[in-house]
Amino acid sequence: MILKSNGKEIATDVDFACTLLSQARGLMFSRRIPEDYALVFVMKKVQKVSLHMLFVNYPIDVIYLDEQKKVVKTDSLKPWIGGSSSGKKIKYVIETSHGKNHRTGIKTGDVLKFENKCQ
């Protein structure tokens, strides 16, 4: 489960991409994701990250987090042609359903709570 610091649920169905292969695959080839789903990428080290939407045929929202799970950037990506960059060094990336950032009021500076399943 992923929560905002105020206890508001972001996602209840959460998967983790811990390996380079699972991170490269991401949401590619999936048909769609449920409203309560999130895929958390856990980087091996703090680094700048770029994402692409090749082979993802639906829009998604993205949340970039630092080591303290503080939101450093949010973005919405279009199917197939979308791309995004963290801009800063980050530790986590969360991909979730389109519009989730707006619906839950996620903004830069928020702190999210979740257990890192990659450790």
SEGU-903606 format. One record per residue: residue in one letter; y, x, z of N, C-alpha, C, CB in turn; residue number from 1. Coordinates in nm, 2 decimals. Last residue first. Glycine has a CB too. Layout:
<atoms>
+-----+--------+--------+--------+--------+--------+--------+--------+--------+--------+--------+--------+--------+-----+
: res :   n.yy :   n.xx :   n.zz :  ca.yy :  ca.xx :  ca.zz :   c.yy :   c.xx :   c.zz :  cb.yy :  cb.xx :  cb.zz :   n :
+-----+--------+--------+--------+--------+--------+--------+--------+--------+--------+--------+--------+--------+-----+
:   A :      Y :      X :      Z :      Y :      X :      Z :      Y :      X :      Z :      Y :      X :      Z : NUM :
...
+-----+--------+--------+--------+--------+--------+--------+--------+--------+--------+--------+--------+--------+-----+
</atoms>
This chain:
<atoms>
+-----+--------+--------+--------+--------+--------+--------+--------+--------+--------+--------+--------+--------+-----+
: res :   n.yy :   n.xx :   n.zz :  ca.yy :  ca.xx :  ca.zz :   c.yy :   c.xx :   c.zz :  cb.yy :  cb.xx :  cb.zz :   n :
+-----+--------+--------+--------+--------+--------+--------+--------+--------+--------+--------+--------+--------+-----+
:   Q :  -0.46 :   1.43 :  -0.08 :  -0.48 :   1.55 :   0.01 :  -0.61 :   1.56 :   0.06 :  -0.38 :   1.53 :   0.13 : 119 :
:   C :  -0.43 :   1.21 :  -0.22 :  -0.47 :   1.33 :  -0.30 :  -0.49 :   1.45 :  -0.20 :  -0.37 :   1.36 :  -0.40 : 118 :
:   K :  -0.32 :   0.99 :  -0.10 :  -0.47 :   1.00 :  -0.11 :  -0.52 :   1.12 :  -0.18 :  -0.52 :   0.87 :  -0.18 : 117 :
:   N :  -0.07 :   0.96 :   0.11 :  -0.10 :   1.05 :   0.00 :  -0.25 :   1.06 :   0.00 :  -0.03 :   1.19 :   0.01 : 116 :
:   E :   0.03 :   0.64 :   0.21 :  -0.05 :   0.75 :   0.24 :  -0.09 :   0.83 :   0.11 :  -0.18 :   0.71 :   0.32 : 115 :
:   F :   0.38 :   0.55 :   0.21 :   0.24 :   0.54 :   0.16 :   0.16 :   0.66 :   0.20 :   0.24 :   0.52 :   0.00 : 114 :
:   K :   0.71 :   0.44 :   0.19 :   0.60 :   0.48 :   0.28 :   0.46 :   0.45 :   0.21 :   0.61 :   0.40 :   0.42 : 113 :
:   L :   1.03 :   0.56 :   0.07 :   0.91 :   0.47 :   0.06 :   0.80 :   0.53 :   0.15 :   0.86 :   0.47 :  -0.08 : 112 :
:   V :   1.37 :   0.54 :   0.11 :   1.25 :   0.61 :   0.15 :   1.13 :   0.52 :   0.14 :   1.26 :   0.68 :   0.29 : 111 :
:   D :   1.66 :   0.54 :  -0.11 :   1.55 :   0.47 :  -0.03 :   1.44 :   0.56 :   0.00 :   1.50 :   0.34 :  -0.11 : 110 :
:   G :   1.79 :   0.70 :  -0.28 :   1.82 :   0.72 :  -0.14 :   1.72 :   0.64 :  -0.05 :   1.96 :   0.68 :  -0.11 : 109 :
:   T :   1.82 :   0.47 :  -0.55 :   1.83 :   0.61 :  -0.51 :   1.87 :   0.62 :  -0.36 :   1.93 :   0.69 :  -0.59 : 108 :
:   K :   1.64 :   0.17 :  -0.48 :   1.76 :   0.24 :  -0.53 :   1.75 :   0.39 :  -0.48 :   1.89 :   0.18 :  -0.49 : 107 :
:   I :   1.49 :  -0.15 :  -0.51 :   1.47 :   0.00 :  -0.50 :   1.59 :   0.07 :  -0.56 :   1.34 :   0.05 :  -0.56 : 106 :
:   G :   1.47 :  -0.43 :  -0.51 :   1.59 :  -0.36 :  -0.47 :   1.58 :  -0.21 :  -0.45 :   1.65 :  -0.42 :  -0.35 : 105 :
:   T :   1.26 :  -0.56 :  -0.61 :   1.25 :  -0.52 :  -0.47 :   1.37 :  -0.44 :  -0.42 :   1.13 :  -0.43 :  -0.46 : 104 :
:   R :   1.35 :  -0.63 :  -0.87 :   1.30 :  -0.73 :  -0.78 :   1.29 :  -0.69 :  -0.64 :   1.17 :  -0.78 :  -0.83 : 103 :
:   H :   1.41 :  -0.37 :  -0.98 :   1.52 :  -0.47 :  -0.96 :   1.47 :  -0.58 :  -0.86 :   1.55 :  -0.54 :  -1.09 : 102 :
:   N :   1.16 :  -0.25 :  -0.98 :   1.27 :  -0.18 :  -0.91 :   1.38 :  -0.28 :  -0.88 :   1.32 :  -0.07 :  -1.00 : 101 :
:   K :   1.01 :  -0.43 :  -1.14 :   0.98 :  -0.42 :  -0.99 :   1.09 :  -0.35 :  -0.92 :   0.85 :  -0.33 :  -0.98 : 100 :
:   G :   1.04 :  -0.44 :  -1.41 :   1.13 :  -0.52 :  -1.33 :   1.11 :  -0.51 :  -1.18 :   1.10 :  -0.67 :  -1.37 :  99 :
:   H :   0.70 :  -0.37 :  -1.48 :   0.84 :  -0.38 :  -1.53 :   0.92 :  -0.48 :  -1.45 :   0.84 :  -0.43 :  -1.68 :  98 :
:   S :   0.50 :  -0.22 :  -1.23 :   0.53 :  -0.33 :  -1.33 :   0.67 :  -0.33 :  -1.36 :   0.48 :  -0.46 :  -1.27 :  97 :
:   T :   0.50 :   0.14 :  -1.21 :   0.47 :   0.01 :  -1.16 :   0.51 :  -0.09 :  -1.26 :   0.53 :  -0.02 :  -1.02 :  96 :
:   E :   0.45 :   0.47 :  -1.11 :   0.46 :   0.38 :  -1.23 :   0.41 :   0.24 :  -1.18 :   0.37 :   0.43 :  -1.35 :  95 :
:   I :   0.60 :   0.72 :  -0.93 :   0.53 :   0.59 :  -0.92 :   0.55 :   0.51 :  -1.04 :   0.57 :   0.51 :  -0.79 :  94 :
:   V :   0.56 :   1.06 :  -0.85 :   0.61 :   0.96 :  -0.95 :   0.53 :   0.83 :  -0.93 :   0.60 :   1.02 :  -1.10 :  93 :
:   Y :   0.65 :   1.32 :  -0.63 :   0.57 :   1.20 :  -0.66 :   0.64 :   1.12 :  -0.77 :   0.56 :   1.11 :  -0.54 :  92 :
:   K :   0.81 :   1.54 :  -0.61 :   0.67 :   1.56 :  -0.57 :   0.59 :   1.44 :  -0.62 :   0.66 :   1.57 :  -0.42 :  91 :
:   I :   1.07 :   1.70 :  -0.82 :   1.01 :   1.59 :  -0.74 :   0.87 :   1.62 :  -0.70 :   1.02 :   1.46 :  -0.82 :  90 :
:   K :   1.38 :   1.83 :  -0.92 :   1.24 :   1.86 :  -0.88 :   1.19 :   1.75 :  -0.79 :   1.23 :   2.00 :  -0.81 :  89 :
:   K :   1.55 :   1.62 :  -1.15 :   1.55 :   1.70 :  -1.04 :   1.40 :   1.73 :  -1.01 :   1.62 :   1.64 :  -0.91 :  88 :
:   G :   1.49 :   1.48 :  -1.39 :   1.62 :   1.54 :  -1.37 :   1.62 :   1.64 :  -1.26 :   1.72 :   1.44 :  -1.35 :  87 :
:   S :   1.27 :   1.33 :  -1.47 :   1.31 :   1.32 :  -1.33 :   1.45 :   1.38 :  -1.31 :   1.21 :   1.39 :  -1.23 :  86 :
:   S :   1.29 :   1.15 :  -1.77 :   1.28 :   1.28 :  -1.70 :   1.33 :   1.26 :  -1.56 :   1.35 :   1.40 :  -1.77 :  85 :
:   S :   1.13 :   0.95 :  -2.02 :   1.21 :   0.97 :  -1.90 :   1.19 :   1.11 :  -1.84 :   1.19 :   0.86 :  -1.80 :  84 :
:   G :   1.07 :   0.72 :  -2.29 :   1.06 :   0.85 :  -2.23 :   1.16 :   0.86 :  -2.11 :   1.08 :   0.96 :  -2.33 :  83 :
:   G :   0.93 :   0.48 :  -2.52 :   1.01 :   0.52 :  -2.40 :   0.98 :   0.66 :  -2.35 :   0.98 :   0.42 :  -2.29 :  82 :
:   I :   0.78 :   0.39 :  -2.72 :   0.89 :   0.48 :  -2.75 :   0.96 :   0.53 :  -2.63 :   0.98 :   0.42 :  -2.85 :  81 :
:   W :   0.56 :   0.23 :  -2.60 :   0.54 :   0.33 :  -2.71 :   0.65 :   0.43 :  -2.73 :   0.53 :   0.25 :  -2.83 :  80 :
:   P :   0.78 :   0.01 :  -2.42 :   0.65 :   0.05 :  -2.47 :   0.66 :   0.14 :  -2.59 :   0.57 :  -0.08 :  -2.51 :  79 :
:   K :   1.04 :   0.16 :  -2.21 :   1.00 :   0.07 :  -2.32 :   0.86 :   0.11 :  -2.37 :   1.10 :   0.06 :  -2.43 :  78 :
:   L :   1.10 :   0.19 :  -1.86 :   1.06 :   0.25 :  -1.99 :   1.01 :   0.14 :  -2.08 :   0.95 :   0.36 :  -1.97 :  77 :
:   S :   1.34 :   0.24 :  -1.62 :   1.26 :   0.14 :  -1.69 :   1.23 :   0.20 :  -1.82 :   1.33 :   0.00 :  -1.69 :  76 :
:   D :   1.38 :   0.43 :  -1.32 :   1.40 :   0.41 :  -1.46 :   1.31 :   0.30 :  -1.51 :   1.37 :   0.54 :  -1.54 :  75 :
:   T :   1.53 :   0.62 :  -1.05 :   1.45 :   0.51 :  -1.10 :   1.48 :   0.49 :  -1.24 :   1.48 :   0.37 :  -1.02 :  74 :
:   K :   1.54 :   0.90 :  -0.83 :   1.58 :   0.84 :  -0.95 :   1.48 :   0.72 :  -0.98 :   1.58 :   0.94 :  -1.07 :  73 :
:   V :   1.47 :   0.97 :  -0.57 :   1.58 :   1.05 :  -0.63 :   1.63 :   0.99 :  -0.77 :   1.53 :   1.19 :  -0.66 :  72 :
:   V :   1.36 :   0.83 :  -0.27 :   1.39 :   0.80 :  -0.42 :   1.50 :   0.89 :  -0.47 :   1.42 :   0.65 :  -0.44 :  71 :
:   K :   1.16 :   1.02 :  -0.07 :   1.29 :   0.97 :  -0.09 :   1.31 :   0.95 :  -0.23 :   1.40 :   1.06 :  -0.02 :  70 :
:   K :   0.94 :   1.16 :   0.02 :   0.92 :   1.03 :  -0.04 :   1.05 :   0.95 :  -0.05 :   0.82 :   0.95 :   0.04 :  69 :
:   Q :   0.98 :   1.42 :   0.07 :   1.00 :   1.33 :   0.19 :   0.98 :   1.18 :   0.15 :   1.13 :   1.35 :   0.26 :  68 :
:   E :   0.97 :   1.53 :  -0.18 :   0.86 :   1.56 :  -0.08 :   0.87 :   1.47 :   0.04 :   0.87 :   1.70 :  -0.04 :  67 :
:   D :   1.11 :   1.27 :  -0.39 :   1.10 :   1.40 :  -0.34 :   0.98 :   1.42 :  -0.24 :   1.23 :   1.45 :  -0.28 :  66 :
:   L :   1.02 :   1.05 :  -0.66 :   1.04 :   1.07 :  -0.52 :   1.03 :   1.22 :  -0.49 :   0.94 :   1.00 :  -0.44 :  65 :
:   Y :   1.09 :   0.81 :  -0.91 :   1.07 :   0.95 :  -0.88 :   1.11 :   0.98 :  -0.73 :   1.16 :   1.04 :  -0.98 :  64 :
:   I :   0.95 :   0.53 :  -1.05 :   1.03 :   0.57 :  -0.94 :   0.99 :   0.72 :  -0.91 :   0.99 :   0.49 :  -0.81 :  63 :
:   V :   0.96 :   0.31 :  -1.33 :   0.92 :   0.44 :  -1.28 :   1.01 :   0.47 :  -1.16 :   0.93 :   0.55 :  -1.39 :  62 :
:   D :   0.83 :   0.02 :  -1.49 :   0.93 :   0.08 :  -1.41 :   0.87 :   0.21 :  -1.35 :   0.98 :  -0.02 :  -1.30 :  61 :
:   I :   0.73 :  -0.05 :  -1.83 :   0.70 :  -0.03 :  -1.69 :   0.83 :   0.02 :  -1.62 :   0.59 :   0.08 :  -1.68 :  60 :
:   P :   0.62 :  -0.26 :  -2.11 :   0.72 :  -0.18 :  -2.04 :   0.68 :  -0.16 :  -1.89 :   0.85 :  -0.26 :  -2.04 :  59 :
:   Y :   0.32 :  -0.19 :  -2.31 :   0.40 :  -0.28 :  -2.23 :   0.51 :  -0.20 :  -2.15 :   0.31 :  -0.36 :  -2.13 :  58 :
:   N :   0.14 :  -0.01 :  -2.42 :   0.20 :  -0.11 :  -2.51 :   0.27 :  -0.22 :  -2.43 :   0.09 :  -0.18 :  -2.59 :  57 :
:   V :   0.10 :   0.32 :  -2.45 :   0.13 :   0.22 :  -2.34 :   0.20 :   0.11 :  -2.41 :   0.21 :   0.28 :  -2.21 :  56 :
:   F :   0.09 :   0.52 :  -2.64 :  -0.03 :   0.44 :  -2.61 :  -0.02 :   0.35 :  -2.49 :  -0.15 :   0.54 :  -2.59 :  55 :
:   L :   0.36 :   0.69 :  -2.50 :   0.26 :   0.69 :  -2.61 :   0.14 :   0.61 :  -2.56 :   0.23 :   0.83 :  -2.66 :  54 :
:   M :   0.57 :   0.73 :  -2.32 :   0.50 :   0.60 :  -2.32 :   0.41 :   0.58 :  -2.44 :   0.61 :   0.49 :  -2.33 :  53 :
:   H :   0.62 :   1.00 :  -2.09 :   0.63 :   0.94 :  -2.23 :   0.55 :   0.81 :  -2.22 :   0.57 :   1.04 :  -2.34 :  52 :
:   L :   0.81 :   1.20 :  -1.86 :   0.71 :   1.10 :  -1.89 :   0.73 :   1.05 :  -2.03 :   0.71 :   0.98 :  -1.79 :  51 :
:   S :   0.86 :   1.51 :  -1.68 :   0.89 :   1.42 :  -1.80 :   0.78 :   1.33 :  -1.82 :   0.93 :   1.50 :  -1.92 :  50 :
:   V :   0.97 :   1.67 :  -1.39 :   0.87 :   1.59 :  -1.46 :   0.93 :   1.51 :  -1.57 :   0.79 :   1.50 :  -1.36 :  49 :
:   K :   1.02 :   1.96 :  -1.19 :   1.08 :   1.86 :  -1.28 :   0.96 :   1.80 :  -1.36 :   1.19 :   1.92 :  -1.37 :  48 :
:   Q :   0.84 :   1.99 :  -0.87 :   0.88 :   2.03 :  -1.01 :   0.95 :   1.92 :  -1.08 :   0.75 :   2.07 :  -1.09 :  47 :
:   V :   0.63 :   2.09 :  -0.61 :   0.76 :   2.02 :  -0.65 :   0.81 :   2.08 :  -0.78 :   0.87 :   2.04 :  -0.53 :  46 :
:   K :   0.29 :   2.09 :  -0.70 :   0.40 :   2.15 :  -0.65 :   0.53 :   2.07 :  -0.69 :   0.41 :   2.30 :  -0.69 :  45 :
:   K :   0.11 :   1.89 :  -0.79 :   0.06 :   2.00 :  -0.71 :   0.17 :   2.08 :  -0.64 :  -0.02 :   2.10 :  -0.80 :  44 :
:   M :   0.22 :   1.55 :  -0.76 :   0.23 :   1.68 :  -0.82 :   0.18 :   1.79 :  -0.73 :   0.38 :   1.71 :  -0.86 :  43 :
:   V :   0.08 :   1.25 :  -0.79 :   0.11 :   1.35 :  -0.69 :   0.10 :   1.49 :  -0.75 :   0.01 :   1.34 :  -0.57 :  42 :
:   F :   0.15 :   0.94 :  -0.91 :   0.12 :   1.07 :  -0.95 :   0.17 :   1.17 :  -0.84 :   0.20 :   1.11 :  -1.08 :  41 :
:   V :   0.04 :   0.62 :  -0.85 :   0.12 :   0.73 :  -0.79 :   0.07 :   0.86 :  -0.84 :   0.11 :   0.72 :  -0.64 :  40 :
:   L :   0.07 :   0.31 :  -0.98 :   0.00 :   0.43 :  -1.00 :   0.09 :   0.54 :  -0.95 :  -0.05 :   0.45 :  -1.15 :  39 :
:   A :   0.05 :  -0.02 :  -0.86 :   0.12 :   0.10 :  -0.88 :   0.03 :   0.21 :  -0.90 :   0.22 :   0.12 :  -0.76 :  38 :
:   Y :   0.05 :  -0.39 :  -0.86 :  -0.01 :  -0.26 :  -0.89 :   0.09 :  -0.14 :  -0.90 :  -0.10 :  -0.27 :  -1.01 :  37 :
:   D :   0.14 :  -0.65 :  -0.85 :   0.13 :  -0.58 :  -0.73 :   0.06 :  -0.44 :  -0.74 :   0.04 :  -0.66 :  -0.63 :  36 :
:   E :   0.13 :  -0.74 :  -1.12 :   0.26 :  -0.73 :  -1.05 :   0.25 :  -0.65 :  -0.92 :   0.30 :  -0.87 :  -1.01 :  35 :
:   P :  -0.11 :  -0.55 :  -1.32 :  -0.07 :  -0.66 :  -1.24 :   0.06 :  -0.63 :  -1.16 :  -0.18 :  -0.69 :  -1.13 :  34 :
:   I :  -0.06 :  -0.41 :  -1.65 :  -0.09 :  -0.39 :  -1.50 :  -0.04 :  -0.51 :  -1.42 :  -0.01 :  -0.26 :  -1.45 :  33 :
:   R :  -0.25 :  -0.40 :  -1.95 :  -0.14 :  -0.44 :  -1.87 :  -0.16 :  -0.41 :  -1.73 :  -0.10 :  -0.59 :  -1.89 :  32 :
:   R :  -0.44 :  -0.23 :  -2.08 :  -0.38 :  -0.35 :  -2.15 :  -0.25 :  -0.40 :  -2.08 :  -0.48 :  -0.46 :  -2.16 :  31 :
:   S :  -0.43 :   0.13 :  -2.12 :  -0.45 :   0.01 :  -2.04 :  -0.38 :  -0.11 :  -2.11 :  -0.40 :   0.03 :  -1.89 :  30 :
:   F :  -0.36 :   0.34 :  -2.28 :  -0.48 :   0.26 :  -2.32 :  -0.51 :   0.14 :  -2.23 :  -0.60 :   0.35 :  -2.33 :  29 :
:   M :  -0.20 :   0.52 :  -2.01 :  -0.23 :   0.51 :  -2.16 :  -0.36 :   0.42 :  -2.17 :  -0.25 :   0.65 :  -2.22 :  28 :
:   L :  -0.11 :   0.56 :  -1.76 :  -0.15 :   0.42 :  -1.79 :  -0.18 :   0.40 :  -1.94 :  -0.03 :   0.33 :  -1.76 :  27 :
:   G :  -0.25 :   0.88 :  -1.73 :  -0.16 :   0.78 :  -1.67 :  -0.20 :   0.64 :  -1.70 :  -0.02 :   0.80 :  -1.72 :  26 :
:   R :  -0.33 :   1.12 :  -1.86 :  -0.38 :   0.99 :  -1.91 :  -0.28 :   0.88 :  -1.86 :  -0.52 :   0.96 :  -1.86 :  25 :
:   A :  -0.22 :   1.32 :  -1.71 :  -0.19 :   1.32 :  -1.85 :  -0.23 :   1.18 :  -1.91 :  -0.27 :   1.43 :  -1.92 :  24 :
:   Q :  -0.33 :   1.26 :  -1.46 :  -0.18 :   1.25 :  -1.48 :  -0.15 :   1.24 :  -1.62 :  -0.11 :   1.36 :  -1.41 :  23 :
:   S :  -0.59 :   1.32 :  -1.50 :  -0.56 :   1.18 :  -1.47 :  -0.41 :   1.16 :  -1.48 :  -0.60 :   1.14 :  -1.32 :  22 :
:   L :  -0.57 :   1.60 :  -1.56 :  -0.62 :   1.50 :  -1.65 :  -0.58 :   1.36 :  -1.62 :  -0.77 :   1.52 :  -1.66 :  21 :
:   L :  -0.46 :   1.70 :  -1.32 :  -0.39 :   1.71 :  -1.44 :  -0.43 :   1.61 :  -1.54 :  -0.39 :   1.86 :  -1.49 :  20 :
:   T :  -0.52 :   1.47 :  -1.04 :  -0.56 :   1.58 :  -1.13 :  -0.47 :   1.58 :  -1.25 :  -0.71 :   1.57 :  -1.17 :  19 :
:   C :  -0.43 :   1.24 :  -0.92 :  -0.43 :   1.37 :  -0.84 :  -0.45 :   1.49 :  -0.93 :  -0.53 :   1.37 :  -0.73 :  18 :
:   A :  -0.31 :   0.94 :  -0.91 :  -0.34 :   1.04 :  -1.02 :  -0.32 :   1.18 :  -0.96 :  -0.25 :   1.02 :  -1.15 :  17 :
:   F :  -0.42 :   0.66 :  -0.73 :  -0.35 :   0.79 :  -0.73 :  -0.40 :   0.88 :  -0.85 :  -0.38 :   0.86 :  -0.60 :  16 :
:   D :  -0.34 :   0.31 :  -0.70 :  -0.42 :   0.42 :  -0.75 :  -0.34 :   0.55 :  -0.74 :  -0.49 :   0.39 :  -0.89 :  15 :
:   V :  -0.30 :   0.01 :  -0.52 :  -0.24 :   0.14 :  -0.55 :  -0.35 :   0.24 :  -0.59 :  -0.16 :   0.20 :  -0.44 :  14 :
:   D :  -0.19 :  -0.29 :  -0.45 :  -0.30 :  -0.23 :  -0.52 :  -0.25 :  -0.10 :  -0.58 :  -0.35 :  -0.33 :  -0.64 :  13 :
:   T :   0.05 :  -0.35 :  -0.34 :  -0.06 :  -0.36 :  -0.25 :  -0.19 :  -0.30 :  -0.32 :  -0.09 :  -0.50 :  -0.21 :  12 :
:   A :   0.39 :  -0.24 :  -0.36 :   0.26 :  -0.26 :  -0.42 :   0.15 :  -0.26 :  -0.32 :   0.23 :  -0.15 :  -0.53 :  11 :
:   I :   0.61 :  -0.30 :  -0.19 :   0.63 :  -0.26 :  -0.33 :   0.51 :  -0.28 :  -0.41 :   0.68 :  -0.11 :  -0.34 :  10 :
:   E :   0.71 :  -0.49 :   0.08 :   0.60 :  -0.44 :  -0.01 :   0.65 :  -0.41 :  -0.15 :   0.49 :  -0.54 :  -0.01 :   9 :
:   K :   0.94 :  -0.40 :   0.33 :   0.92 :  -0.48 :   0.21 :   0.81 :  -0.41 :   0.12 :   1.05 :  -0.49 :   0.12 :   8 :
:   G :   1.01 :  -0.23 :   0.54 :   0.88 :  -0.30 :   0.54 :   0.85 :  -0.39 :   0.42 :   0.88 :  -0.39 :   0.66 :   7 :
:   N :   1.22 :  -0.06 :   0.51 :   1.24 :  -0.18 :   0.58 :   1.12 :  -0.27 :   0.59 :   1.36 :  -0.26 :   0.51 :   6 :
:   S :   1.12 :   0.14 :   0.35 :   1.14 :   0.17 :   0.49 :   1.17 :   0.05 :   0.57 :   1.25 :   0.28 :   0.51 :   5 :
:   K :   0.88 :  -0.02 :   0.13 :   1.01 :   0.04 :   0.16 :   1.02 :   0.06 :   0.31 :   1.12 :  -0.06 :   0.10 :   4 :
:   L :   0.53 :   0.07 :   0.08 :   0.64 :  -0.01 :   0.14 :   0.77 :   0.06 :   0.14 :   0.60 :  -0.03 :   0.29 :   3 :
:   I :   0.22 :   0.05 :  -0.07 :   0.35 :   0.12 :  -0.08 :   0.46 :   0.02 :  -0.02 :   0.39 :   0.16 :  -0.22 :   2 :
:   M :  -0.12 :   0.08 :   0.00 :   0.00 :   0.00 :   0.00 :   0.12 :   0.09 :   0.00 :   0.00 :  -0.10 :   0.12 :   1 :
+-----+--------+--------+--------+--------+--------+--------+--------+--------+--------+--------+--------+--------+-----+
</atoms>
